[in-house]
Amino acid sequence: MKENRYNVFNQIHKGLRALLYDTALGIQQTDFEEDAAAKTVRAVELVVDLFDEHAHHEDTCLLPMLVKVNPELVAEFENEHVIDHQLSDNLREQIKGWRRAGLCGERVAYGKAIFYAFNEFIAFNLHHMNKEENILLYTLWKHYTDEDLQAAQQAIIASITPETMMVESRWMMRALSNGEILQWLGEVKQGAPAEVFDMFLGMAEEELAPARWEVVSNSFSANELCV
């Protein structure tokens, strides 16, 4: 089976992985006794909110495509999403505890609980996303065209609020390779109004390191983009 088919997971999964890695490092560097730890706590809340929404999109737009052809696989991934929600709920409970906690070590104890709960969350989700790209995606390829998958992707995008879309887009911009960013921006340029393309191009300039931004901007200037 050809590997260069449309990967409906690649872009969002790379963004979510980058968010996981960044948040995990932030947790390790945080003194949870300090009020400044609230920033880290909010970052953890963002992670669980985005992952819950991502699972919902898969449950409503992708898994139903396989119900008739492989119901056992659908049930397996739906069950994993239930586990994922349980891990999210555990993190939310530890966050509530931290917000209620006083000083004298109580906040630190909840910080440790958040740390270990997040480690379980990140380990589960990294494995889960690998399964989606190595098992679920290949099953979708077997039964659907790239156009079918792109239509499902557009249905997902249409259901996301503009605010969430901007948050996810920034993490994807930070996480993708130069070639993937060029492909993405090229698709935006072809299919969206000029002001939307300009917004994403500005986002690329804000989020990419100078050397990477130079590659992206020069590619557009030289009309070398391949879409």
Backbone as numpy.savetxt, mean C-alpha at the origin, in Angstrom:
# Nx Ny Nz CAx CAy CAz Cx Cy Cz
3.93 -19.58 -18.57 3.08 -18.38 -18.57 3.96 -17.13 -18.57
3.60 -16.17 -19.39 4.41 -14.96 -19.49 4.35 -14.13 -18.22
5.51 -13.58 -17.84 5.62 -12.81 -16.62 5.33 -11.33 -16.83
5.24 -10.90 -18.08 5.10 -9.47 -18.33 3.65 -9.04 -18.50
2.74 -9.81 -17.92 1.33 -9.44 -17.91 1.09 -8.29 -16.93
-0.10 -7.74 -16.97 -0.44 -6.61 -16.09 -0.53 -7.08 -14.65
0.25 -6.45 -13.78 0.29 -6.80 -12.35 -0.57 -5.79 -11.58
-1.77 -6.21 -11.25 -2.72 -5.32 -10.58 -2.28 -4.97 -9.17
-1.34 -5.75 -8.62 -0.90 -5.55 -7.24 0.38 -4.71 -7.12
1.19 -4.68 -8.16 2.56 -4.19 -8.02 2.65 -2.79 -7.41
1.93 -1.85 -7.99 2.10 -0.46 -7.59 1.66 -0.22 -6.15
0.46 -0.67 -5.81 -0.05 -0.43 -4.46 0.74 -1.25 -3.43
1.12 -2.46 -3.78 1.87 -3.28 -2.83 3.24 -2.67 -2.53
3.90 -2.11 -3.55 5.19 -1.46 -3.29 5.01 -0.27 -2.35
3.96 0.51 -2.58 3.70 1.64 -1.69 3.41 1.21 -0.28
2.60 0.16 -0.12 2.26 -0.32 1.22 3.47 -0.92 1.92
4.31 -1.62 1.18 5.53 -2.16 1.80 6.42 -1.03 2.30
6.59 0.02 1.49 7.41 1.15 1.92 6.85 1.78 3.18
5.54 1.89 3.26 4.90 2.44 4.45 5.15 1.55 5.66
5.06 0.24 5.47 5.34 -0.70 6.57 6.77 -0.54 7.08
7.73 -0.52 6.15 9.14 -0.43 6.55 9.41 0.88 7.31
8.87 1.98 6.78 9.11 3.28 7.40 8.49 3.35 8.79
7.28 2.81 8.92 6.60 2.85 10.21 7.29 1.95 11.22
7.76 0.79 10.78 8.47 -0.12 11.68 9.72 0.54 12.25
10.47 1.24 11.40 11.66 1.94 11.88 11.28 3.05 12.85
10.22 3.77 12.53 9.77 4.84 13.42 9.39 4.32 14.79
8.73 3.17 14.84 8.36 2.58 16.13 9.61 2.27 16.95
10.61 1.69 16.30 11.84 1.32 17.01 12.57 2.54 17.57
12.43 3.68 16.93 13.15 4.88 17.34 12.35 5.74 18.32
11.14 5.35 18.65 10.24 6.19 19.44 10.36 5.91 20.93
10.42 6.98 21.71 10.30 6.89 23.17 8.82 7.09 23.49
8.12 6.02 23.81 6.68 6.09 23.99 6.25 6.78 25.27
7.21 7.12 26.12 6.89 7.91 27.31 6.65 9.37 26.96
7.17 9.80 25.83 7.09 11.21 25.42 5.82 11.49 24.63
5.32 12.72 24.75 4.13 13.12 23.99 4.37 13.06 22.48
5.63 13.24 22.07 5.96 13.20 20.64 5.68 11.84 20.02
5.51 10.81 20.86 5.19 9.48 20.34 3.84 9.45 19.64
3.01 10.47 19.88 1.71 10.53 19.22 1.84 10.50 17.70
2.93 11.06 17.17 3.15 11.04 15.73 3.33 9.60 15.24
4.10 8.81 15.96 4.28 7.41 15.60 2.98 6.64 15.70
2.21 6.91 16.74 0.93 6.25 16.93 -0.01 6.55 15.76
-0.02 7.80 15.32 -0.86 8.15 14.17 -0.39 7.44 12.90
0.93 7.25 12.77 1.46 6.53 11.62 0.99 5.07 11.63
0.95 4.46 12.81 0.46 3.08 12.92 -1.02 3.02 12.55
-1.78 4.01 13.00 -3.21 4.05 12.64 -3.39 4.17 11.14
-2.56 4.98 10.49 -2.64 5.10 9.04 -2.39 3.76 8.37
-1.39 3.03 8.84 -1.09 1.72 8.28 -2.29 0.80 8.36
-2.87 0.65 9.53 -3.96 -0.30 9.67 -5.19 0.15 8.88
-5.43 1.44 8.81 -6.56 1.94 8.02 -6.38 1.63 6.54
-5.18 1.89 6.02 -4.93 1.64 4.59 -4.97 0.16 4.26
-4.44 -0.67 5.15 -4.45 -2.10 4.88 -5.87 -2.67 4.98
-6.67 -2.18 5.91 -8.06 -2.62 5.99 -8.81 -2.26 4.71
-8.59 -1.05 4.23 -9.26 -0.61 3.00 -8.77 -1.42 1.80
-7.47 -1.68 1.76 -6.90 -2.46 0.66 -7.51 -3.86 0.62
-7.63 -4.50 1.76 -8.25 -5.82 1.83 -9.70 -5.77 1.36
-10.41 -4.72 1.75 -11.80 -4.56 1.31 -11.88 -4.45 -0.21
-10.98 -3.70 -0.82 -10.97 -3.58 -2.28 -10.75 -4.93 -2.94
-9.85 -5.73 -2.38 -9.59 -7.05 -2.95 -10.80 -7.96 -2.78
-11.43 -7.87 -1.61 -12.61 -8.70 -1.35 -13.77 -8.36 -2.28
-13.90 -7.11 -2.67 -15.07 -6.68 -3.45 -14.81 -6.60 -4.95
-13.55 -6.42 -5.36 -13.28 -6.20 -6.79 -12.43 -7.29 -7.44
-11.62 -8.02 -6.69 -10.74 -9.01 -7.29 -11.14 -10.44 -6.96
-11.34 -10.75 -5.70 -11.69 -12.13 -5.33 -12.98 -12.60 -5.98
-14.01 -11.75 -6.12 -15.23 -12.22 -6.79 -15.00 -12.70 -8.22
-13.93 -12.26 -8.86 -13.62 -12.70 -10.22 -13.26 -14.18 -10.26
-12.89 -14.75 -9.10 -12.43 -16.14 -9.07 -13.38 -17.08 -8.34
-14.53 -16.57 -7.90 -15.44 -17.40 -7.11 -15.87 -18.65 -7.87
-16.17 -18.50 -9.16 -16.66 -19.64 -9.93 -15.55 -20.57 -10.39
-14.35 -20.05 -10.57 -13.28 -20.87 -11.12 -12.39 -21.50 -10.06
-12.29 -20.86 -8.89 -11.45 -21.41 -7.82 -11.96 -20.94 -6.47
-13.11 -21.46 -6.03 -13.68 -21.00 -4.77 -12.82 -21.31 -3.55
-12.02 -22.38 -3.62 -11.15 -22.71 -2.49 -10.09 -21.64 -2.29
-9.53 -21.15 -3.38 -8.52 -20.11 -3.28 -9.13 -18.82 -2.75
-10.32 -18.49 -3.20 -11.02 -17.30 -2.71 -11.22 -17.41 -1.20
-11.68 -18.57 -0.75 -11.92 -18.76 0.69 -10.63 -18.63 1.48
-9.52 -19.12 0.91 -8.23 -19.02 1.59 -7.82 -17.57 1.80
-7.97 -16.75 0.75 -7.56 -15.35 0.87 -8.55 -14.54 1.70
-9.82 -14.87 1.62 -10.79 -14.20 2.49 -10.49 -14.48 3.95
-10.10 -15.72 4.27 -9.74 -16.06 5.64 -8.50 -15.30 6.09
-7.54 -15.14 5.20 -6.34 -14.37 5.55 -6.69 -12.91 5.82
-7.67 -12.39 5.10 -8.10 -11.01 5.36 -8.77 -10.90 6.73
-9.46 -11.95 7.15 -10.03 -11.95 8.50 -8.92 -11.89 9.54
-7.87 -12.69 9.34 -6.73 -12.65 10.26 -6.09 -11.27 10.26
-5.97 -10.68 9.08 -5.37 -9.35 8.97 -6.18 -8.33 9.77
-7.50 -8.41 9.68 -8.35 -7.49 10.45 -8.16 -7.70 11.95
-7.97 -8.95 12.37 -7.74 -9.23 13.79 -6.43 -8.60 14.26
-5.40 -8.68 13.42 -4.13 -8.05 13.76 -4.28 -6.53 13.82
-5.08 -5.97 12.90 -5.36 -4.53 12.93 -6.07 -4.14 14.22
-7.09 -4.93 14.59 -7.85 -4.63 15.80 -6.97 -4.68 17.04
-6.04 -5.63 17.07 -5.12 -5.73 18.21 -4.27 -4.47 18.31
-3.77 -3.99 17.17 -2.99 -2.75 17.18 -3.83 -1.58 17.67
-5.07 -1.50 17.22 -5.94 -0.40 17.64 -6.19 -0.45 19.15
-6.31 -1.64 19.70 -6.51 -1.77 21.14 -5.28 -1.30 21.91
-4.09 -1.64 21.44 -2.86 -1.19 22.11 -2.72 0.33 22.00
-3.14 0.90 20.86 -3.09 2.34 20.69 -4.05 3.03 21.66
-5.25 2.48 21.83 -6.19 3.03 22.80 -5.59 3.00 24.20
-4.92 1.89 24.52 -4.28 1.78 25.83 -3.21 2.83 26.02
-2.40 3.07 24.98 -1.35 4.08 25.09 -1.96 5.46 25.32
-3.03 5.78 24.64 -3.65 7.10 24.77 -4.28 7.29 26.16
-4.73 6.20 26.77 -5.33 6.30 28.12 -4.26 6.27 29.21
-3.09 5.79 28.87 -2.07 5.51 29.89 -1.52 6.78 30.51
-1.10 6.64 31.77 -0.38 7.70 32.43 1.11 7.50 32.22
1.90 8.22 32.99 3.35 8.09 32.89 3.83 6.96 33.81
5.02 7.08 34.35 5.59 6.06 35.25 5.67 4.69 34.60
5.99 4.68 33.31 6.24 3.42 32.63 5.06 2.81 31.93
3.84 3.29 32.21 2.66 2.67 31.59 2.66 2.89 30.08
3.02 4.09 29.66 3.10 4.36 28.21 4.17 3.49 27.55
5.28 3.31 28.23 6.35 2.48 27.68 5.87 1.06 27.48
5.11 0.54 28.43 4.59 -0.83 28.32 3.68 -0.96 27.11
2.82 0.02 26.90 1.95 -0.03 25.72 2.77 0.16 24.44
3.83 0.96 24.51 4.71 1.11 23.35 5.34 -0.21 22.95
5.75 -0.99 23.94 6.30 -2.31 23.64 5.23 -3.21 23.03
4.02 -3.11 23.53 2.92 -3.91 22.99 2.64 -3.53 21.54
2.69 -2.24 21.24 2.52 -1.77 19.85 3.64 -2.32 18.98
4.86 -2.27 19.50 6.03 -2.75 18.76 5.86 -4.22 18.37
5.51 -5.07 19.33 5.39 -6.50 19.04 4.17 -6.80 18.18
3.08 -6.08 18.42 1.89 -6.28 17.60 2.15 -5.85 16.16
2.93 -4.78 15.98 3.23 -4.33 14.62 4.17 -5.31 13.93
5.10 -5.90 14.68 5.97 -6.91 14.09 5.15 -8.07 13.53
4.14 -8.51 14.27 3.26 -9.58 13.79 2.49 -9.12 12.55
2.03 -7.88 12.60 1.26 -7.33 11.49 2.11 -7.26 10.22
3.33 -6.75 10.34 4.18 -6.59 9.16 4.61 -7.95 8.61
4.92 -8.90 9.49 5.32 -10.23 9.03 4.18 -10.90 8.28
2.98 -10.82 8.82 1.83 -11.43 8.16 1.57 -10.80 6.81
1.58 -9.47 6.76 1.20 -8.80 5.52 2.26 -8.92 4.43
3.54 -8.95 4.80 4.56 -9.18 3.78 4.39 -10.55 3.15
4.12 -11.55 3.95 3.89 -12.90 3.43 2.61 -12.95 2.61
1.56 -12.28 3.09 0.27 -12.27 2.41 0.39 -11.60 1.03
1.08 -10.48 0.96 1.22 -9.80 -0.33 2.04 -10.63 -1.31
3.06 -11.35 -0.80 3.80 -12.25 -1.67 2.89 -13.33 -2.25
2.03 -13.90 -1.41 1.09 -14.92 -1.89 0.16 -14.35 -2.95
-0.28 -13.12 -2.75 -1.17 -12.52 -3.74 -0.49 -12.36 -5.08
0.80 -12.01 -5.06 1.51 -11.79 -6.32 2.07 -13.07 -6.92
2.19 -14.14 -6.13 2.74 -15.39 -6.64 1.70 -16.48 -6.86
0.51 -16.32 -6.28 -0.54 -17.32 -6.43 -1.81 -16.69 -7.00
-2.34 -15.69 -6.30 -3.60 -15.09 -6.72 -3.46 -14.43 -8.10
-2.39 -13.70 -8.31 -2.21 -12.99 -9.59 -2.13 -13.97 -10.75
-1.38 -15.08 -10.58 -1.26 -16.05 -11.66 -2.61 -16.69 -11.99
-3.44 -16.87 -10.98 -4.77 -17.42 -11.21 -5.64 -16.43 -11.98
-5.53 -15.16 -11.63 -6.25 -14.13 -12.38 -5.77 -14.09 -13.82
-4.47 -14.19 -14.04 -3.92 -14.18 -15.40 -4.47 -15.36 -16.22
-4.65 -16.47 -15.56 -5.10 -17.67 -16.27 -6.51 -17.51 -16.82
-7.33 -16.73 -16.13 -8.75 -16.66 -16.49 -9.18 -15.31 -17.05
-8.33 -14.28 -16.95 -8.74 -12.94 -17.37 -7.65 -12.27 -18.19
-8.09 -11.36 -19.04 -7.16 -10.58 -19.85 -6.60 -9.41 -19.03
-5.56 -8.78 -19.56 -5.03 -7.58 -18.93 -6.08 -6.48 -18.88
-6.90 -6.40 -19.93 -7.96 -5.39 -19.96 -8.97 -5.61 -18.85
-9.27 -6.88 -18.55 -10.18 -7.19 -17.44 -9.59 -6.72 -16.11
-8.30 -6.98 -15.94 -7.65 -6.59 -14.69 -7.53 -5.08 -14.56
-7.28 -4.41 -15.66 -7.22 -2.95 -15.64 -8.58 -2.35 -15.31
-9.65 -2.99 -15.80 -10.99 -2.52 -15.46 -11.28 -2.69 -13.97
-10.84 -3.81 -13.40 -11.01 -4.03 -11.96 -10.21 -3.00 -11.18
-9.01 -2.69 -11.67 -8.19 -1.67 -11.02 -8.87 -0.32 -11.04
-9.47 0.04 -12.16 -10.16 1.31 -12.27 -11.37 1.37 -11.32
-12.04 0.24 -11.13 -13.16 0.20 -10.18 -12.67 0.45 -8.76
-11.51 -0.10 -8.44 -10.92 0.14 -7.12 -10.57 1.61 -6.95
-9.90 2.17 -7.95 -9.47 3.57 -7.89 -10.68 4.49 -7.72
-11.75 4.18 -8.42 -12.96 5.01 -8.35 -13.59 5.02 -6.97
-13.32 3.98 -6.18 -13.93 3.86 -4.85 -13.10 4.53 -3.75
-11.89 4.99 -4.08 -10.99 5.57 -3.09 -11.21 7.08 -3.01
-11.25 7.61 -1.81 -11.43 9.05 -1.65 -10.19 9.78 -2.17
-10.34 11.03 -2.63 -9.17 11.77 -3.11 -8.08 11.91 -2.05
-8.47 12.07 -0.79 -7.49 12.23 0.28 -6.64 10.96 0.43
-7.32 9.81 0.45 -6.59 8.55 0.57 -5.74 8.29 -0.65
-6.27 8.64 -1.82 -5.51 8.45 -3.06 -4.20 9.23 -3.04
-4.23 10.44 -2.51 -3.02 11.24 -2.45 -2.00 10.63 -1.48
-2.46 10.13 -0.35 -1.55 9.49 0.61 -0.91 8.26 -0.02
-1.72 7.41 -0.64 -1.20 6.20 -1.26 -0.26 6.54 -2.42
-0.62 7.56 -3.19 0.21 7.94 -4.34 1.60 8.39 -3.91
1.68 9.13 -2.79 2.99 9.57 -2.31 3.84 8.37 -1.90
3.25 7.40 -1.24 4.02 6.23 -0.84 4.41 5.40 -2.05
3.55 5.33 -3.04 3.92 4.61 -4.26 5.05 5.33 -4.98
4.98 6.65 -5.03 6.03 7.43 -5.69 7.38 7.18 -5.01
7.39 7.08 -3.70 8.63 6.83 -2.97 9.16 5.41 -3.20
8.24 4.48 -3.51 8.59 3.06 -3.50 8.91 2.48 -4.87
8.42 3.10 -5.94 8.58 2.52 -7.26 9.96 2.80 -7.85
10.35 1.97 -8.80 11.59 2.21 -9.55 11.38 3.37 -10.52
12.48 3.89 -11.04 12.38 4.98 -12.01 11.53 4.59 -13.21
11.77 3.38 -13.72 11.00 2.92 -14.87 9.52 2.81 -14.58
9.19 2.33 -13.40 7.78 2.20 -13.03 7.13 3.57 -12.87
7.88 4.53 -12.33 7.35 5.90 -12.20 7.11 6.51 -13.58
8.04 6.31 -14.49 7.87 6.83 -15.84 6.64 6.21 -16.51
6.46 4.92 -16.33 5.28 4.24 -16.89 4.00 4.83 -16.31
3.99 4.99 -15.01 2.82 5.53 -14.30 2.51 6.95 -14.77
3.52 7.80 -14.79 3.29 9.18 -15.21 2.88 9.26 -16.67
3.41 8.36 -17.48 3.01 8.33 -18.88 1.54 7.98 -19.04
1.06 7.04 -18.23 -0.35 6.68 -18.28 -1.23 7.82 -17.81
-0.77 8.53 -16.76 -1.51 9.70 -16.29 -1.57 10.77 -17.37
-0.45 11.00 -18.03 -0.39 12.03 -19.07 -1.33 11.72 -20.21
-1.44 10.44 -20.56 -2.31 10.04 -21.66 -3.78 10.05 -21.29
-4.10 9.72 -20.02 -5.49 9.48 -19.68 -6.15 10.48 -18.76
-5.40 11.47 -18.28 -5.96 12.42 -17.31 -5.77 13.85 -17.81
-6.53 14.80 -17.25 -6.34 16.21 -17.61 -4.93 16.68 -17.30
-4.51 17.72 -18.00 -3.14 18.23 -17.85 -2.83 18.63 -16.42
-3.82 19.20 -15.71 -3.56 19.64 -14.34 -3.30 18.46 -13.40
-3.94 17.32 -13.70 -3.69 16.12 -12.89 -2.28 15.61 -13.13
-1.88 15.57 -14.40 -0.51 15.16 -14.72 0.51 16.09 -14.06
0.26 17.40 -14.12 1.17 18.36 -13.50 1.27 18.14 -11.99
0.15 17.78 -11.37 0.15 17.52 -9.93 1.03 16.32 -9.60
0.89 15.24 -10.40 1.70 14.05 -10.14 3.17 14.29 -10.47
3.43 15.08 -11.48 4.82 15.42 -11.78 5.44 16.23 -10.65
4.65 17.15 -10.09 5.12 17.91 -8.93 5.35 17.02 -7.73
4.48 16.02 -7.55 4.66 15.06 -6.47 5.96 14.29 -6.64
6.26 13.91 -7.87 7.51 13.20 -8.13 8.71 14.06 -7.75
8.67 15.33 -8.08 9.78 16.22 -7.73 9.92 16.35 -6.21
8.80 16.37 -5.50 8.84 16.48 -4.04 9.35 15.22 -3.37
8.99 14.07 -3.90 9.24 12.81 -3.20 10.53 12.11 -3.60
11.01 12.36 -4.82 12.19 11.63 -5.28 13.47 12.35 -4.89
14.50 11.57 -4.66 15.83 12.15 -4.43 16.26 12.90 -5.69
17.09 13.93 -5.55 17.46 14.74 -6.72 17.94 13.95 -7.92
18.76 12.94 -7.70 19.29 12.16 -8.82 18.17 11.41 -9.55
17.21 10.90 -8.77 16.10 10.18 -9.40 15.17 11.14 -10.12
14.92 12.31 -9.52 14.06 13.29 -10.18 14.68 13.75 -11.49
15.99 13.87 -11.53 16.66 14.28 -12.76 16.40 13.27 -13.88
16.45 11.98 -13.53 16.18 10.94 -14.53 14.76 11.06 -15.05
13.79 11.22 -14.14 12.39 11.29 -14.53 12.12 12.53 -15.37
12.56 13.68 -14.89 12.28 14.92 -15.60 12.98 14.96 -16.96
14.20 14.46 -17.04 14.92 14.43 -18.31 14.24 13.51 -19.32
13.66 12.43 -18.83 12.99 11.49 -19.73 11.78 12.15 -20.39
11.05 12.95 -19.62 9.92 13.66 -20.20 10.39 14.76 -21.15
11.42 15.45 -20.75 11.92 16.55 -21.58 12.43 16.04 -22.92
13.02 14.85 -22.91 13.58 14.30 -24.14 12.59 13.44 -24.92
11.34 13.39 -24.41 10.29 12.60 -25.06 10.71 11.13 -25.23
11.36 10.60 -24.16 11.84 9.24 -24.23 10.93 8.27 -23.49
9.77 8.73 -23.05 8.89 7.89 -22.25 8.28 6.80 -23.11
8.33 5.58 -22.61 7.67 4.45 -23.28 6.46 4.05 -22.46
5.30 4.08 -23.04 4.06 3.74 -22.33 3.48 2.48 -22.92
